[in-house]
Amino acid sequence: MTLTPDSFLPLELVFNPNWWNHNAGISFDENFYLDSETRIKNDVTMRRVLHQRYSALGLGEESPQPRPIIGSMHVAGGFVIPALFGSPIQFESNAAPQAESLNLTVEQIEKLEKPDFKNTFPMNRLIADMDALEAKHGYVVGDLNTDGVLNTAYQLYGQDLFSDFYEAPHRARRLLDIIGELIADVANYIHSRTRSYSIAVNRMAARLTPSPFLHGNCSVQMISPDSYREIQLPIEQRLAAKLQPYGIHHCGSNLHLIASEYAKVEASYFEVGWGSDVTRSRQWLPNAFFNLRLSPVRMLQCTPQEIAADTEKVLQAAGSLEKVGICCINMDDGTPDENIFAMFEVVQKYRKYGA
């Protein structure tokens, strides 16, 4: 499926909760995610702050109005899927929510079943919120980060998961398959209510038509391409059949090593983690939209000249920019505005080429 960006070479920025906490006074406690009034109020604040600080980049709104939002469009990070399996969630004022590892035993893993998400925390509370917001406003916007099968499996099982890839692959497949089915169920439900899947994974999803589902493959860099092919690939192929248009969030530095396997998934979007070989990745995935990720660590620590060079590097490696966006995600408090504007200036230069 072809994805159409709303502009040539779209740019997206996402700031870490510690940035928002320091610069806008927003607390990322449980109410940020699960209380409607707090969520709507913070959404207005975030849009206003972005405009005040980065209006030149086209971010935010001068006079944002409240909207019936179910999931924030301005931070990345997910906890819903692990929580549905029973992982306790730790909320902090200046950090993304963290799911506690359950470290289930082999016996518990083998007996694990897909939960009834509509009647399980936190989806039962969020669905009640959606019902109330829709009754009042006539619609709901936003979505939830549904994470990824390997990420969640690691949260539930721990490092024994990777041993099972070799010693008990049937058990690993069953676990990932159950998680994949739940992800599909939750994502499709959210999409049926808000018409988007994954803005809470990466804001670039809001810049594309149709807005894609993004599957979190953060942990795939921890396994070999052979292990991915043997264990996860069939599950991801089934996910892609259920969630179209399908995209893969690969924030690791090795997309080029797994790209030949990703080419077997019906995916039209890939996030290209900083450090990945963009040119090699494009050879395997010639028709997909590439969202090129800059490093938030370098954005924090480097000079504007170095950030400009980083931006040039990935854009030059991408070849044709008709199917390309660029982003920097989870930038920390203290990230110099000069670095962000250096990135933007390079993007603006390349946009002139496409005008």
N, C-alpha and C positions, 0 to 999 in steps of 0.2 A: 504494500500500500504506500502511495506517495504522500509525504507530509509537506505541507506548504507553510513556510514561515511568514509571519505578518510583515516582515521587512527583510531587506537584504542584510545578511550577516547580523542577526539579532544578538544582543548582549544581555546577560543576566548576572546579577550579583545577589548573593545571599550571605547575611551576616550571622555569626555565632550568637547564641543567647547571651554570652557575656558582653558582647558589643551592645546589644539592645538594652541589657540591664544597666550598663553604665551610661549610655547615651540617651536613653529614653525612659529610664526608670521602670522598665517592664520586668515583672517577676514571672519566672517560668515554673511556678508551682502548679499543683494539680488544677487549679481554677483556670489557668491559662488555656488548658486543653479541654476541660470538661464542664466549665461553667459558661453558659451562653452570654450572660451580661458582660462578664470579664473578657471573653473572647472577642465580642463585637467592639467593646471599648478599646482594647489593645490593637485591633485591626485598624481602627481609625487613626490611632496614634502612630502606628508604624507607617501608614501611607503618608501622613503629614510630615513625619520626620524625614522620610526618604526624599520628599519633594523639597523640603527646606535645605537639605544638604546636597542632594544630587539631582536637582531638576535639570541641570545641563545635560545629564545622561538620559533624560527622559524617564526618570524614576519617580514614583509616588504621585500624589495629587495635592493640589493647592488647598482645596476645601473638601476633604473626603467626608462622605456621608455614611452613617451606619448602614451595614448590610447584613443580612442573615447568614452568617458564615459558620460552617461546622468544623472547619480545620484551617489553621493559619496558612496563608499563602506566602509567608515571609521567612519561615525557618524550615530547615530540613531536619529530619530525624523521626523515626517511628518506634512506637512501642505497642501498638494495638495487637499485632499478631502474637508476639510472645505473651502478652497479658491474657489473651484468650486461652492460651494453653496453661495458664496458672502462674506465670512468672511475676513475682512482685515487682512493682515499678517504683523507682526512686526518683522523686521530683526535687529539683533544686531551683533557687531563685535565678541563678545565672548560668545554668547548664541545661543541655538537652536531657530529656528523661532517659533513664537507664534501666533496662530490664535485668534483674538479678538472674544469674545462671542457676538453673534448677539442678543440673548434674544428675539427671534421672538415671536409674539403674537400667541394666539390660532388660530386666523383667518389666520395668515400667515402660520402657521404650517399646517393647514388643506388644504391650497391651494398650498403647496410646491410641486414642480415637479422636476423630475430628469433632471439636466442640460445636454445640448449637450456638452460633455466634450471636443470633438475635436476642438470646436470653442469657448472655454471659457478659460480665464486665470486661472492657468498658463499652462494648458496642451497644449493650442494652441502654446505657445512659445516653449515648450519642444518638441512637435512633429515637429515643424519647425527645431529645433536643430537636432533631430534624422535624419530627412531627409537629412540635410546638411552633417552631420557626416557620414552617410551611403554612400552618394554619393561620398564622398572624400576617405573614408577608406574601404568601402565595408561591414562594420559591426558596431554595437554599443554594448557597455557593460554597466552594472550597471542597477539599477532599482530605484523605488520610494517607500517610505513608504506610504501605502494606509490606515494606521490607522485602526479603527474599528468602528462598527456601533454604539455602545453605547458611545464611546468617542466623535464621531462627533455629535451625537444627543444632547449630553450635551452642546457642543460648540454652537449649533444652538438655543437651546431651553432654556438652563439653568435649574435651580432646579425644575421648573414646570414639567420637564420630569418625575421625579420620582413620583410626585403626580399622573400623568396620568397613571402610572402603575396600580394604584388602582381605580382611579376615571374615567378614560377614556382610558382603555387599547386598544380600537380600534384605537385611535389616536396615541398612542405610537407604536403600531405594524406597522401602515402605515408609520410612520416616519422612523423607523428602516429598514423597507423593502425597501423604496426608497433609503436610504443610502447604504444598502447592494447591491442593483442592480448596483449602481454607482461604488462601490468598485470593484465588479466583472468585470464590463465593463473596468475600467481603468487597473486593474491588468492583465486581459487577453490581453489587447492591449500592455502593456509594455512587457509582456512575449513573445508576437508574434514578438517583435522587438529585444529583448536582450536575450531571453531564460532563464531569471530568473525573479522571482517575488519580493523577499523580503530580499535581502541582506541588504537593507537600514533599515530593522527592526531589524535584528540580523545577524551578520556576519556568524553565524553557518550555515545559509542557503546555504552559498557557500561551506561548507564542506560536504554536503550531496548530494547523488545521488538517485533519481532526486532531484533537488533543490526545496524545498517546498514553497508554499504560506504561509505566517504567518499573521494571523488576530489579530489585537491589542485589547486585552481584559483587558486593564489597569483598566477600570472603573467597571468591573464586581464585584470587591471586594466591591463596594458601594451598591450592591443589594443583596437580599437574594437568595438562591438556588431556592426557589419557584418562585420568580419573574423572574429569568433567564429562568426557565423551561416554564413558561406561556407566556413570551413575546419574549425573544431573541432566545431561542433554535430552534424553527422552522425556523427562519431566518438564523441562522448559519448553520443549516442542508442544507438549499438550497444553501448557499454560498459554503459549502464543496462539494456539487454535481457539482458545476461549476469550482472549483479551486482545482484540484488535482495535486500532493499530498497536503493535507491541514494540516496546523499547527496552534496552538493557542498559542499566546504570552500572558502568564498570569504572570505579574510581581508582583502581589499582594502576600501577605503572607498567603493566605488561599486557595490554590489550592485544598487541601484535602476536603474542604467543598463543592466544586462545581464539583469535579471529577466524581461523580456518574452521573451528568447531562452531563458533557463533554463526558462520555463514549457513549452517544447516538449520537455523531457527528462522521462522518467518517473522523477522524483525525489520523494522524500517527506521529505527533510531538507535544510536549508540552514544554513550558518554565515553569520551576518550580521556582516561586518567592521565594526569601530568606525568611525564616520563615515558609514556608509551610511544612507540614508533608510529607516528601518524601515517606516514607514507606506506609502510608495510601493511598497516591495518586497512587502509583504503583499498589496497590491491585485492584483499579478500572480501571487502564489503563495499563494492563500488556504487551501489544505488541507495545506500542508507543516508539519513541525515546524521551528521557528526556534530556532537556538542563537545567542543574542545575545552578541557578544564585546565585552568592555570592553578598553580600551587598556592593555597592560602598561607602556607608557612613562608614561602618566598615573598608573597605580597606583604607580609608583616615585617620581614627582616631585610629585604633587599632595597636597593636604591631605585628611584624612578627610571633611571637609564637601564637597569637590569630588567625591570618589569616590562619596559618597552621592548627590549630584546627578546624576552620570553614570548611576548605576544606575537612579535614578528616571526619567531621561530616556528610556532605551531601553525600560524596562518600560511606561511610559505610551504610548509610540509603538506598541507591539506589539498593542494592542487586547486581545482575549481571550487569556488566558494558559494556556488548556488545552493548547495545542500550542507551548509556549515553555520553553526552558531558558536559563541564563545562565552565562557562563564568562569566565575571564581566563587566557590561555595564554602560556607562556614569560615568566613574571615573573622579573625579575633579582634577584640577590643585593642586599640592601639595601632591598628593597620593605618598607615599614613594615607590621607586623602590624595596626596601627591602621586602615590603609586596607582591608585584607582584611576585617576585622571590620565596618567601616563598610558595605562592599558586602553582607556577610552580613546585617546588621541590616535593610537595606532589603528584601532578598529575604524575610526572615522576616516582615516586615510584610505583604508582598503575599501570602505563603503563607496568612496568616490570612484573607484575602479569599476564598481558594479552599477553605477548610476546610469 
